[in-house]
Amino acid sequence: MACAAGGPRVKSVYRLALRGYDRFVTWGRPWAVFSLDAAICAGLVAFGVSVTTRSDLANGTIVDTLLLPAVALPILLRWRWPIVAALALFVGAVVSGVPTFDQFRLGVAIPAGMLILFSVASRCELRRALDGLGVVLAAMVFIGLTDRVLDGHGGLVAMVLFSFPLCVLSWGAGRAAWSRERIADRLAAQSALLELQREQTAQLAVEVERTRLASDLDIAARGRVQALIELAERGEQSLADGAGARDVFAQIERIGRESLNEMRELLGVLRSDERGSRSPRPTLAELDALLEEARVGGRLVALELQGERPPISPSAELATYRALQHALVAVRGAPGQPATLRLRYLPDSVEFEICGVPSVGAWADAAMISARERVVAQGGTFSSDNPAGRRVLRATVPVLAHA
């Protein structure tokens, strides 16, 4: 009769506790863990009923037996609501003693208390975990005062000496599991951060290399064109003198072909500013989005704008945007002290200054190098100062493409 009465209550608590159960069980499968708890609960109830109905004990009443599941059912709440489970165990220990306060419950309450204490200690902060321990130990004391099996066997003292060490041991195991999970969380967060930094470093290394290639292309093209101009002038003189014109024009053809081949190779690497991306090139009109990206992770960045935005060539605007993007990686804000970005529009140039705490790591160095290369490639100036533990980056970019 006790098991039949406990069946619907078990199903009700099962449906209630299973919602969100997987949010609190980080090992194994939530359904398997919950099913194990349900099986333990059912086994404890069956064991308690078998003892309370023994003719040699004849303790309690049928009502007492029907209330016995109240001691075991809190097990089903221990993962999602561990503190609630501890309070429910105490209430169940009291309610199950009504009306005689003289029946067997310790064989159910002690295992239930140990399971609940493990969940309390492994899921809660220290203060709440200690509160849960106190509630469960209070339940053990109440059962020690009212359980008939203890009559003639030490009573409350025997209950305390037997149950308290088991409860504290289970609570300690839960605290060890809590510490292990916190360490695992920290290691996972550090691994994710390191992975992000590795990706940033790789991207910035590619960016630096591509910017250098662009600078090399600019220098090579200038040198080749200058050589062609000089040869053309010599060709004109040769035509006037009537000698050596064929050799001069042969040199012009050879240099022209070599230049085309070199440009094809370099342009194959620099085919677009963002390889594999179909999105439009960013502009300074998207500065708010850039700052939101820089503020990811709680970093603080303040913006100061001066002047009216002049017409800017696409290459100069892209170089300024990328230089700002890289500079915001090399400089960060400290707690309570945000990094400051001052952007000033002038009729013939764009100036910016970023002041903050220097970021540490190869990825930060690569970011600053990339920012410098972007600015210098456009004919601008770039400088870096480090006053009193701070880092100040300044740059000036001409608004017209570098000729």
Residue, then its C-alpha position, 0 to 999 in steps of 0.5 A: m500500500a505504501c508503494a502504491a501511494g508513492g507511485p503517483r507522487v514519484k511521477s509528479v516529482y519526476r516530471l517537475a525535476l526533469r525539466g532543466y535537469d541536463r543544465f545541472v548534470t555535467w557528466g554522463r547522460p541526464w536521463a540516465v543520472f535521473s533514472l538512477d536517482a529515481a531507482i535509488c528513491a524507489g529502492l529506499v522507499a521499498f526498504g523502508v516499507s518492508v521494515t515498517t510493516r514487520s510484525d516484530l517491530a510493529n511501529g507506526t501506523i499505515v499513515d506513517t508508512l504512506l508518508l515514508p516516501a516524503v523522506a526519499l522523494p527529495i533525492l529527485l530534486r538534488w541536481r536542479w534545486p539542491i538547497v530545496a532538496a535539503l529543506a525538503l528532506f528536513v520537512g519529510a523527516v518531520v512529516s513522516g513522523v506524524p502522528t506517532f513520532d515513533q517509527f523507522r526512517l533512518g535507513v531511508a534518511i541517511p542515504a538520502g541525506m548523503l546523496i543530497l549533501f553531495s549535490v549541495a556541496s558540488r553545486c553551491e557556493l561555500r556559504r549555501a553549501l554549509d547551510g545545506l549541510g546544517v539543514v541535513l544534519a538537523a534532519m538527522v538529529f530529529i530522526g535520532l530523537t524519534d526513530r524507534v529502532l534506536d531505542g535501547h541502542g544509544g538513541l540520539v547519540a548513536m544516530v549522531l555518531f553514525s550519521f554525522p561522519l557519513c554526511v560530512l564525508s559526502w559533503g566533502a566529496g561534493r566540495a572536491a567535485w566543485s573545486r574540480e569543476r571550477i578548475a576545469d571551467r577556468l582551464a576551458a576559458q583559458s584554452a578558448l582565450l589562447e585559441l582566440q589569440r592564436e587565430q588573431t596572431a595568424q590573421l595579423a601575421v597574414e595581414v602584415e605579410r600582405t601589407r609588406l607585399a603591397s609595399d614591395l609592389d609599390i616600390a617595384a612598380r615605381g622602380r620599373v616605371q622609372a627605368l622605363i622612362e629613362l630608357a625611353e629618353r635614351g631611345e629618343q636620343s638614339l633615334a636622333d643619333g641613328a644608333g642603338a635604338r633597337d637595343v634600347f627598345a629591346q631593353i624596354e620590352r624585356i623590362g616591361r615583360e618582367s614587370l608584368n610577370e612580377m605584378r601578376e605574382l604579387l597580385g595573385v597574393l593580393r587579389s582582394d583585401e579580404r580573401g574569401s570574403r564577399s562582404p564590402r570593404p569596411t569604411l569609417a562610417e562603420l566606426d561604431a561596429l568597430l568599437e563594439e568589436a573592440r569592447v567584446g569581453g568587457r573591455l572599455v573604449a571611449l571615442e572622441l571625434q573632432g572635425e567634419r569628415p572630408p572626402i577620402s579615397p577608398s584605399a586611404e579609408l580602408a587603410t585608416y579603418r584597418a589601422l584603427q582595428h589593429a591598434l585597438v588590439a595592441v591597446r586595451g582598457a584597464p578596469g575603471q580606466p577605458a582606452t581612449l580613441r581620438l579621431r580627428y578629421l582634417p581637410d587633407s588627412v585623418e589623424f587618430e590617437i589611441c591611449g591605453v594599457p599595452s596588450v601583451g603577447a606576439w599577437a599584440d606586437a603583430a597588430m601594432i606592426s600591421a597598423r604601422e604598415r597600413v599607415v606607412a603604405q599610404g604615405g602617412t606617419f605612425s608613432s608609438d610611445n610608452p609613458a608610465g606603463r601606458r601605450v599611445l599610438r598616433a597616426t596620420v593618413p592622407v585622405l588621398a591615395h598615395a601616388 
